[in-house]
Amino acid sequence: MKGYRLPVELRDELRQLHGELYPGDGIETTKKIIHDLENCTKVISVGDIVTFNLLNAGLIPDISFVDNKTKRSPVSDQITQGTKHGHFSTITVESPPGIITEELLQEIQAAMRSDKHIQIVIKGEEDLAALPAIAMAPISSVIIYGLPDKGAVVVRVTEDKKKEIQLLLNRMKFKEK
């Protein structure tokens, strides 16, 4: 299996915010985020709770990444069922914790080109999916990801942000199992 592995020396850097933090969790925070979204090319959610909250607030993300976990523990049945939506075409890929697999990269690229709502269910961990999503997303897209116990982070995709994230990806080690 080919992919990118997160090296230990990048972990602290990745914990830094790469967008705007909306404190709190739940529907009120999500409504604030939705209110602030303007002229987005694509709305991309990373995480079960973020996806659940967006759907409950009435916004279907163009692309969502879920792994049926939050804080590395299984989510409730309510969250699992609440992240499903009839408009989603669902794709399942494997991407172990700390790794971005080649398969995941290919599915992200295909989802970015699609006009359908795509949900990528990751067997493993979806956290790192935000990086290639930012790097591959069209300009003026937004990526929304959860920051446990803090809130949600909204990343607005610009040329500069894409370059910044691509530089991070370039520092991740390519590996083959």
Summary of the structure (lengths in Angstrom):
residues: 177
radius of gyration: 14.9
end to end distance: 5.2
largest distance: 44.2
contacts: 557
relative contact order: 0.24
helix: 38%
strand: 31%
